[in-house]
Structures are given as structure tokens and as C-alpha cells.
Amino acid sequence: MSAIPITLPAPSRIQRLTNVLLFTTVCLLAALAARASFLAHPFVNDSGLYIYMGKTVAEGGRIYRDFYETKLPGVPLIMAGLWKMFGAWWGGYVLVQTVMGIGASILLGRSVAPCIRVPVTLFAIVFLNFGPAVFGGFQLETLQVFFEVLAAAAALRMLNDDASKSGALAFTAGVAAGCAALVKPGGVAVALALIAVLLVASFREKKWRGAVLAALVVAGMSVPFLAVFAWVVHAGLLPDMPALLRQCALYARETPIDSGAWGMLGIALVFIAVPLFFRRSANRRHPEEHCDAPAPATSIVSFVVLWFAIELVGILVQRRMYAYYFLVLAPPAALLFGFSSNLLRLRPIAIALAPAIGLSIGWSVRDIAKVWRGVPTLPVAQYLQTHGAPGDAVWADQMSELLIETGMRPGARYAHVFYFTNYDDAPLEYSRQLLKDFADRRPAHIVLRKDLDNQLQRQALGLVMLSERPVRRENFFVAWQEVREYVATRYQPEAEVDGQIIYRLRPDISAASLETIPSR
């Protein structure tokens, strides 16, 4: 980190540097605690789902047929590389996201003027590793943000009039933004913001330079897109794309936005806005400690504001607005935090970030203690490892962790049934395919919650996708009833473990009975 350009006596500079290093350590510890806390939850929920997608591809399986998730093919392809690196070592996945979160923060700080590197870096370290926003231990938003920051770093350097390398920087920004968009489509936001700024500059200056650079950004984005498209064709996945895109579109379009979602949006914006306003308000009280560096160029500020706005629109399009969706706002917000003041004092920065640091650490404490005591294997996995065979197929809702720990085959392509809530006909469509998978794969064990009735009622009342959609809610119960009837007539209860009932396939069941799907 570059020295802060301030003309004070040597002792004052030393004291200031000491304070910066101490507070940076606090921010890093909060970030590390938030990331490390998820060592207590190996392969849980979405984390396990994405990693098992990678396992499927890495081991020669066919994604969407052998194992399913409504993610574009760039995700399983990237995850296949990580699976080959780490396999079933959960710590590796937590480590790579920790390095990405902290590394992106440092890179973002290095991309701005020395005068504002400290506030930008500290804000990014805190909010790119904010406990509630990195929930799950491994989520796609951290991957997306990492590539977006790479793109933004190239864009900021180019917009800072590095004319000798502007073409290479534009192309690099495009490649990085394309990689981000492969993870989640919203990753294109940083490229769209840059292209808009370049085209506006080209129009105002009546020169072709901006338009040419914008074209190079687009050319760079095409590189990862074409690479993944070539893999899709080679893997024979092209016929699956129309159905996948339909599911993604229905998921987005058919999810209602309720007051809870708007409330989450408001909380996220407050968490971002309060530090900006606090640092800005402190600017007037200490005019003697301002940095004399020039203000960022209009094109740079426009790029950052537009990037933030497009990311916000992307969150709204996703509609469900889970906390981790807002992680993508952290990089442009960190830059705006730096731009908001040229005051060199650390205290306003520390006070502005303190609430987020405290919440992040508080969020992590219990799980850190759990990691310290040791994380046991899933009780259901322990049972199946002693009462089943490695080649057996098993199915359970949210089963990715179970599959990885036991080495068993998935009893259906669907690792969870949250798909039932995506749109009105989703419960009937997905449940019918689930039952067909049962018939084809003949799982030796199926695991259902003992309190399944209560769980379904809670979901029907607590999930806005069901509570505000009567048709979907009715289909949800119909779908689950069919699943339960299929299990009840072909499987027998074998054990109750950790609040779940493990059913074993009855030995007297014929193949014809397994293949008979209930008619509606």
C-alpha cells in the first residue's frame, strides 16, 4: 500500500501509519472470521449444489441430465476446475473465496489515486467479506465480484488516460467482465457501464477512439462466451439450453416482490449510504488534513455511478433479494466511499465502518466456536455409510452434502425441491420428472424429514412465492403428496436419524411398480 501523501512531522506520519495498520488488521480479522466461520457448514445448501455440479462435469457426467441446477453452463465448467483442484476438501473452497474477497479488495484500492487507497481498500475488505452477505461459505457472487473487480481495475486505469495501453486495457476489461457474466448474467454490469461512458465520450469529442475502445470491450467479452459455447456444443448440451433459459426466465418473472424483499433492499442501501454520508460530513471539519490530489475525472465517477446503478437493477430483476445478492454493490460502493471525501483522517473511516465490522464478527462467533470444537459428519451420512453400499443411489432434499460425504450416486437429478416454488406449474413439472428419475435410478434410500407436514405448512405461509400464489401453493401440496405416496408404496421406513426418516427400497417391489407414475 502506498504511503499517504501528507505533509506532517515524521512522528505524526508514523503514528498515522500505525493507526492505519492497526485498523486494517481489525478489518482483515473481521473478513477472515466471516469467511472462516463457514468451515462449520461444509457443502451446505447452494455451496454443495454448485460444487457437486463441478464434480458431475469433472467426472464425465452430463450436467442438466445427470445433475440439475438452473445455472448457465459457465458455472459447472468453472466448478469442474475447482473440483479437480480441491475434490471433497471443503477448506479449499472456503480458502479460494477468502483469497478472492480480500485480493479483490486490495486490487480495487490499488486502482485509485494514492490519496484514497486507504478508505477504498478498507471499505472493500469489510463489505466484500461481510458475514451476512457471504452466507454459505461458497457462493457465486464472490466469483462474480472477483472478475468484475479485475474488469474495473483495467477500466479505471484506461479512463485515467493511460493512452499507450488503452486498447489492451479495454480488451482485458471485456474478458474479465465476460468471465463474471459466465458466473451470473449480472456480471455484465461493469462492462455495460464502461461501454456507455466510452460511447458518450466518443459522441461528445466527435472522435472514434471511444467507440473503438467500446468495440474492444465487446470483443474481449466474446472470448469467454465463445469458449463456453464451444464446450456446450462439444458436450452435447445445446439441446438443453432452450429449456434451461425458459426455467431461468420463469423463475425471474414469476417471483413476486413482497415487503420483506423491499425491506432487505432498504437495509442494504442504508448500510452502504451511511458510511458515505458520514465520511462526507467529516470533510468540512478538518480542512487542514485534506489531500491535495485532484478529484477523479468525470468519466471515472460516471463509470462508477453507472456501474452501481446497473448492479442495482440486476438485483431487482432477480426479485428474491437475498442478502448475498447485494455483495455485487460493494466494489462500486467502495469507490464511491473513496470519492466522497479527500480527508486523510482515519477516525471517520473507522467510525463509518465500525457497525458493519461489529455485525460481521457477531455473525461469525458461534460458527467459529463450532469450527474450533470440530465439525462432525452428517448423522444421516454416517448411517448410510454403515448401512448402504458406495454404489447405491440416495435421494434427499438438499442432498449435495450427503452425496459428497457418502460418495453415493444421486437418486434423482434434482438435489433439492425448492424448484417447486419457481412458478405456478413448477411443482407439477418438477415433481413428475423427480418421480421419473426415481423410476429410472431406483434409489436404495430416500430420506424425508420426520416433521415434513409442518415444514410444508411453514413454507406455504412463509415463502412469498407460495403465500401470494394460491394456484402455485395448491400445486405445491399436490406435488409433495405424489412424492410421499410414491415413497410410501415402494419403500419401507428403516431408521430415524437426526429428525429424518430413512426409507429403504422394499425388496419385493417389481420394476414395473417402480416405473408406474401416479396419474393426475
C-alpha positions in Angstrom: 0.0 0.0 0.0 1.5 3.4 -1.0 2.3 5.9 1.6 -0.3 8.6 2.3 0.7 11.9 0.8 0.5 14.2 3.8 2.9 16.9 4.9 3.1 16.4 8.7 6.0 15.9 11.0 7.6 12.5 11.0 6.2 11.3 14.4 2.7 12.2 13.1 3.2 10.2 9.9 4.5 7.3 11.9 1.5 7.4 14.3 -0.9 7.7 11.4 0.7 4.7 9.6 0.5 2.7 12.9 -3.2 3.5 13.3 -3.9 2.6 9.7 -2.1 -0.7 10.1 -4.0 -1.5 13.3 -7.4 -0.7 11.8 -6.5 -2.6 8.7 -5.7 -5.6 10.9 -9.1 -5.3 12.5 -10.8 -5.2 9.1 -8.9 -8.2 7.9 -9.7 -10.2 11.1 -13.4 -9.4 10.6 -13.2 -10.6 7.0 -11.3 -13.7 7.9 -13.7 -14.6 10.7 -16.7 -14.2 8.3 -15.1 -16.4 5.7 -13.7 -19.0 8.1 -17.0 -19.4 10.0 -18.4 -21.4 7.1 -15.9 -24.1 7.8 -18.6 -25.2 10.2 -21.0 -25.8 7.4 -19.3 -28.0 4.7 -21.1 -28.2 1.4 -24.3 -26.8 2.8 -27.2 -25.9 0.5 -26.2 -23.8 -2.5 -22.5 -24.3 -1.8 -22.8 -28.1 -2.0 -25.0 -27.8 -5.1 -22.5 -25.8 -7.1 -19.6 -28.0 -6.0 -21.5 -31.1 -6.9 -22.2 -29.6 -10.3 -18.5 -29.3 -10.8 -18.0 -32.9 -9.6 -20.5 -34.1 -12.2 -18.7 -32.4 -15.1 -15.2 -33.2 -13.8 -16.1 -36.9 -13.6 -17.6 -37.1 -17.1 -21.2 -36.7 -16.2 -23.7 -34.7 -18.2 -24.9 -31.6 -16.5 -28.7 -30.9 -16.6 -29.3 -34.7 -17.3 -27.3 -36.4 -14.6 -27.4 -33.5 -12.1 -29.5 -30.4 -12.5 -29.5 -26.7 -11.4 -30.8 -23.6 -13.1 -27.4 -22.1 -13.7 -25.9 -21.3 -17.1 -23.1 -23.7 -18.3 -20.3 -21.4 -17.3 -20.9 -22.2 -13.6 -20.5 -26.0 -13.8 -17.5 -25.6 -16.1 -15.7 -23.3 -13.6 -16.7 -25.5 -10.7 -15.3 -28.6 -12.5 -11.9 -26.9 -12.4 -12.2 -26.2 -8.7 -13.4 -29.8 -8.0 -10.3 -31.1 -9.8 -8.2 -28.8 -7.5 -9.9 -29.5 -4.2 -12.1 -32.5 -4.6 -14.1 -33.1 -1.3 -11.8 -30.8 0.7 -14.2 -28.1 1.9 -11.5 -25.9 3.3 -10.1 -25.4 -0.2 -13.4 -23.8 -1.4 -13.5 -21.5 1.6 -9.9 -20.6 1.1 -10.3 -19.7 -2.6 -13.2 -17.4 -1.8 -11.3 -15.8 1.0 -8.4 -15.1 -1.3 -10.8 -13.7 -3.9 -12.6 -11.5 -1.5 -9.5 -10.0 0.1 -7.5 -10.0 -3.1 -10.3 -8.1 -4.9 -10.3 -5.5 -2.1 -6.6 -4.9 -2.4 -6.7 -4.7 -6.2 -9.6 -2.2 -6.1 -7.6 0.0 -3.7 -4.6 -0.2 -5.9 -6.7 1.0 -8.8 -7.3 4.5 -7.4 -5.2 7.5 -6.5 -2.9 7.0 -3.5 -4.8 9.7 -1.6 -8.0 7.5 -1.4 -6.5 4.0 -1.4 -6.9 3.5 2.3 -10.7 4.2 2.5 -11.4 2.3 -0.7 -9.4 -0.8 0.4 -10.8 -0.8 3.9 -14.4 -0.4 2.8 -13.9 -3.2 0.3 -12.3 -5.6 2.8 -15.2 -5.1 5.2 -18.1 -5.3 2.7 -16.7 -7.8 0.2 -16.4 -10.2 3.2 -19.4 -9.1 5.1 -20.7 -12.1 7.1 -24.5 -11.9 6.2 -23.6 -11.3 2.5 -21.2 -14.2 2.1 -23.5 -16.7 3.7 -22.9 -20.3 2.7 -19.2 -20.3 2.6 -19.1 -20.6 -1.2 -21.4 -18.6 -3.3 -21.4 -17.4 -6.9 -21.4 -13.7 -6.0 -17.8 -13.8 -4.7 -16.7 -15.3 -8.0 -18.7 -12.7 -9.9 -17.3 -9.8 -7.9 -13.7 -11.0 -8.3 -13.9 -11.0 -12.0 -15.8 -7.7 -12.0 -13.1 -6.0 -9.9 -10.5 -7.3 -12.4 -12.5 -5.6 -15.2 -13.0 -2.4 -13.1 -9.3 -2.2 -12.4 -8.5 -2.3 -16.1 -11.3 0.2 -16.8 -10.1 2.7 -14.2 -6.6 2.6 -15.5 -7.8 3.2 -19.0 -10.1 6.0 -18.0 -7.2 7.6 -16.2 -5.8 8.3 -19.6 -3.3 5.5 -19.9 -3.4 6.1 -23.7 -0.4 3.9 -24.5 -2.2 0.8 -23.3 -5.8 1.7 -23.7 -6.6 -0.9 -26.3 -5.2 -3.7 -24.3 -6.9 -2.5 -21.1 -10.3 -2.3 -22.9 -9.9 -5.8 -24.2 -8.8 -7.1 -20.7 -11.8 -5.4 -19.1 -14.0 -7.1 -21.6 -12.5 -10.6 -20.9 -12.8 -10.2 -17.2 -16.4 -8.9 -17.4 -17.2 -11.8 -19.7 -15.9 -14.2 -17.1 -18.1 -12.5 -14.4 -21.1 -12.8 -16.7 -20.5 -16.5 -17.1 -20.9 -16.9 -13.3 -24.1 -14.7 -13.2 -25.5 -12.6 -16.0 -25.4 -9.5 -13.8 -21.6 -9.7 -14.1 -22.0 -7.8 -17.4 -22.8 -4.6 -15.4 -19.2 -3.4 -15.2 -18.8 -3.8 -19.0 -22.1 -2.0 -19.8 -21.1 0.9 -17.6 -17.7 1.2 -19.3 -19.1 0.9 -22.8 -21.7 3.6 -22.1 -19.0 6.0 -20.8 -16.8 5.3 -23.8 -19.6 5.9 -26.3 -20.7 9.1 -24.6 -17.1 10.4 -24.7 -16.8 9.4 -28.4 -20.0 11.3 -29.2 -19.0 14.4 -27.3 -15.5 14.6 -28.6 -16.6 13.6 -32.2 -13.8 11.1 -32.3 -13.7 7.4 -33.0 -11.4 6.5 -30.1 -14.1 5.8 -27.6 -16.2 3.8 -30.0 -13.2 1.7 -30.9 -12.4 1.0 -27.2 -16.0 0.1 -26.6 -15.8 -2.4 -29.5 -12.6 -3.9 -27.9 -14.5 -4.3 -24.7 -17.2 -6.3 -26.5 -14.6 -8.3 -28.3 -13.0 -9.2 -25.0 -16.3 -10.3 -23.6 -16.9 -12.6 -26.5 -13.8 -14.6 -25.7 -15.1 -16.4 -22.6 -18.6 -16.6 -24.1 -17.3 -18.4 -27.2 -15.1 -20.7 -25.2 -18.1 -21.9 -23.1 -20.3 -22.1 -26.2 -17.7 -24.4 -27.8 -17.8 -26.6 -24.7 -21.6 -26.6 -24.7 -21.6 -27.9 -28.3 -18.8 -30.4 -27.7 -20.6 -31.8 -24.6 -23.9 -32.1 -26.4 -25.7 -29.6 -24.1 -27.0 -27.3 -26.8 -30.5 -29.1 -26.9 -30.8 -28.4 -23.2 -30.4 -24.7 -23.5 -33.9 -23.6 -24.5 -35.5 -25.5 -21.5 -32.8 -24.0 -19.2 -33.4 -20.5 -20.4 -37.2 -21.0 -20.0 -36.7 -22.0 -16.4 -34.5 -19.1 -15.7 -37.0 -16.6 -17.3 -39.9 -18.1 -15.4 -38.0 -18.1 -12.1 -37.3 -14.3 -12.5 -40.7 -13.3 -13.9 -43.0 -15.3 -11.6 -41.4 -14.4 -8.3 -43.4 -11.7 -6.5 -41.5 -8.9 -4.6 -43.0 -8.5 -1.2 -42.4 -6.1 1.7 -39.6 -8.3 3.1 -37.7 -8.0 -0.2 -38.1 -4.3 -0.3 -37.1 -4.1 3.3 -33.9 -6.1 2.5 -33.2 -3.6 -0.3 -33.6 -0.7 2.0 -31.3 -2.2 4.7 -28.6 -2.8 2.1 -28.8 0.7 0.7 -28.7 2.2 4.2 -25.6 0.1 5.1 -23.9 1.5 2.0 -25.1 5.1 2.2 -24.5 5.8 5.9 -20.6 5.4 5.7 -20.6 7.6 2.6 -22.6 10.4 4.2 -20.6 10.1 7.5 -17.2 10.4 5.7 -18.6 13.2 3.6 -19.9 15.2 6.6 -16.5 14.9 8.3 -14.8 16.5 5.3 -15.6 20.1 6.4 -14.4 19.8 10.0 -10.7 19.3 9.2 -9.7 21.3 6.2 -6.1 21.3 7.2 -5.9 17.5 6.6 -7.2 17.3 3.1 -5.3 15.6 0.4 -4.3 18.0 -2.4 -4.7 15.4 -5.2 -7.1 16.3 -8.0 -10.6 15.0 -7.9 -11.3 11.9 -10.0 -12.2 12.6 -13.6 -15.9 13.0 -14.5 -15.6 9.9 -16.7 -14.4 7.8 -13.8 -17.2 9.0 -11.5 -19.8 8.4 -14.2 -18.4 4.9 -14.7 -18.6 4.0 -11.0 -22.1 5.5 -10.5 -23.4 3.8 -13.6 -21.9 0.5 -12.6 -23.6 0.8 -9.2 -26.9 1.6 -10.8 -26.8 -1.3 -13.3 -25.9 -3.7 -10.5 -28.9 -2.5 -8.5 -31.2 -3.1 -11.5 -29.7 -6.6 -11.8 -30.6 -7.3 -8.1 -34.2 -6.1 -8.7 -34.5 -8.4 -11.7 -33.7 -11.4 -9.5 -36.5 -10.3 -7.3 -36.0 -12.5 -4.3 -33.3 -10.2 -2.9 -31.4 -12.5 -0.6 -28.6 -10.8 1.4 -25.8 -12.3 -0.8 -27.3 -10.7 -3.9 -26.2 -7.3 -2.6 -22.5 -8.3 -2.4 -22.1 -7.0 -6.0 -22.8 -3.5 -4.8 -19.7 -3.5 -2.6 -17.0 -2.7 -5.2 -18.6 0.4 -6.8 -19.7 1.5 -3.3 -16.1 1.2 -2.1 -15.0 3.5 -4.9 -17.8 6.0 -4.1 -16.7 5.9 -0.4 -13.2 6.9 -1.5 -14.5 9.6 -3.8 -16.9 11.0 -1.1 -14.1 12.9 0.7 -10.4 13.8 0.4 -10.0 13.9 4.2 -7.0 11.9 5.3 -8.1 11.3 8.9 -8.7 7.6 9.8 -11.2 8.2 12.6 -14.2 9.0 10.3 -13.4 5.9 8.3 -13.2 3.7 11.4 -16.5 5.0 12.8 -18.2 4.7 9.5 -17.2 1.0 9.1 -17.5 0.0 12.8 -21.2 -1.1 12.6 -20.6 -3.4 9.7 -17.4 -4.8 11.3 -19.3 -5.5 14.6 -22.2 -7.2 12.8 -19.9 -9.3 10.7 -17.9 -10.5 13.7 -21.1 -11.1 15.8 -22.5 -13.1 12.9 -19.4 -15.4 12.9 -18.7 -16.0 16.5 -20.9 -19.0 17.1 -19.7 -20.8 13.9 -16.1 -20.1 14.7 -16.6 -21.8 18.1 -18.2 -24.7 16.3 -15.2 -25.0 14.0 -12.9 -24.9 17.0 -14.7 -27.9 18.5 -14.7 -29.8 15.3 -17.4 -30.4 12.7 -18.9 -33.9 12.7 -20.1 -35.8 9.6 -23.8 -35.6 8.9 -25.6 -38.2 11.1 -27.6 -39.4 8.1 -24.3 -39.8 6.1 -22.8 -41.8 9.0 -25.8 -44.1 9.0 -25.8 -44.7 5.2 -22.0 -45.3 5.2 -22.6 -48.3 7.5 -25.9 -49.5 6.1 -25.5 -48.9 2.4 -23.1 -49.6 -0.4 -20.9 -46.9 -2.1 -22.6 -47.6 -5.4 -26.1 -47.1 -4.1 -28.3 -44.2 -5.1 -29.8 -42.0 -2.5 -32.2 -39.0 -2.6 -33.0 -36.3 0.0 -34.0 -32.7 -0.2 -30.8 -30.6 -0.1 -28.7 -33.7 -0.6 -25.4 -32.4 -2.1 -23.6 -32.5 1.3 -24.9 -36.0 1.8 -23.7 -37.2 -1.7 -20.2 -35.7 -1.2 -19.8 -37.2 2.3 -21.1 -40.7 1.3 -19.8 -41.0 -2.2 -23.3 -42.3 -3.2 -25.0 -41.6 -6.5 -27.8 -39.1 -6.7 -31.2 -40.8 -6.8 -32.6 -38.0 -9.0 -31.1 -35.2 -10.9 -32.6 -32.7 -8.5 -30.6 -32.1 -5.4 -33.5 -30.1 -3.8 -37.1 -29.3 -4.4 -37.0 -25.5 -4.0 -37.7 -25.5 -7.7 -41.3 -26.3 -6.7 -41.7 -22.6 -5.8 -40.4 -21.1 -9.0 -43.7 -20.6 -10.9 -47.3 -21.8 -10.9 -46.8 -25.1 -12.8 -43.3 -25.7 -11.4 -44.4 -28.1 -8.6 -46.2 -30.4 -11.1 -43.5 -30.2 -13.8 -40.6 -30.9 -11.4 -42.3 -33.5 -9.3 -43.2 -35.5 -12.3 -39.6 -35.5 -13.5 -38.5 -36.3 -10.0 -40.7 -39.4 -9.9 -39.4 -40.5 -13.3 -35.9 -40.2 -12.0 -36.8 -42.4 -9.1 -38.2 -45.0 -11.5 -35.0 -44.8 -13.7 -32.4 -44.7 -10.9 -34.1 -46.8 -8.3 -32.5 -45.1 -5.2 -31.8 -47.6 -2.5 -32.7 -45.0 0.1 -34.9 -41.9 0.2 -34.7 -39.5 3.2 -37.6 -37.4 4.3 -38.0 -35.1 7.2 -40.0 -36.5 10.1 -41.8 -33.2 10.5 -42.5 -32.9 6.8 -46.1 -31.8 7.2 -45.1 -28.9 9.5 -42.3 -27.9 7.2 -44.6 -27.8 4.2 -47.0 -25.6 6.1 -44.3 -23.3 7.2 -43.1 -22.9 3.6 -46.6 -22.3 2.3 -47.1 -19.5 4.8 -43.6 -18.1 4.9 -42.5 -18.1 1.3 -44.0 -15.3 -0.7 -43.7 -17.4 -3.8 -46.4 -19.7 -2.3 -48.3 -17.5 0.1 -49.2 -15.0 -2.6 -49.8 -17.5 -5.4 -52.8 -19.7 -4.5 -52.5 -21.9 -7.6 -48.8 -22.5 -7.0 -49.5 -23.3 -3.4 -52.1 -25.8 -4.3 -49.8 -27.4 -6.9 -47.1 -27.5 -4.3 -49.1 -29.6 -1.9 -50.3 -31.9 -4.8 -46.7 -32.4 -5.9 -45.5 -33.3 -2.4 -48.4 -35.7 -1.9 -47.5 -37.6 -5.0 -43.9 -37.8 -3.9 -44.9 -39.1 -0.5 -47.3 -41.7 -2.0 -44.6 -43.0 -4.3 -42.3 -43.4 -1.3 -44.9 -44.9 1.0 -45.9 -47.6 -1.6 -42.5 -48.6 -2.7 -40.2 -48.0 0.3 -40.2 -49.0 4.0 -39.0 -47.0 7.0 -35.7 -48.3 8.1 -34.4 -45.8 10.7 -35.0 -42.3 12.2 -31.8 -40.3 12.3 -31.4 -36.6 13.3 -35.1 -35.8 12.8 -35.2 -37.5 9.4 -36.7 -40.9 8.4 -34.6 -43.0 6.2 -36.6 -45.2 3.8 -35.2 -48.3 2.1 -36.5 -49.7 -1.2 -38.7 -52.7 -0.4 -37.1 -56.0 -1.8 -40.4 -57.3 -3.1 -41.1 -54.3 -5.3 -41.1 -55.1 -9.0 -39.5 -53.0 -11.7 -42.9 -52.4 -13.2 -44.2 -50.9 -9.9 -41.2 -48.6 -9.7 -41.9 -47.3 -13.2 -45.6 -46.7 -12.6 -46.0 -42.9 -12.1 -49.3 -41.7 -10.4 -51.7 -40.3 -12.9 -53.3 -36.9 -12.4 
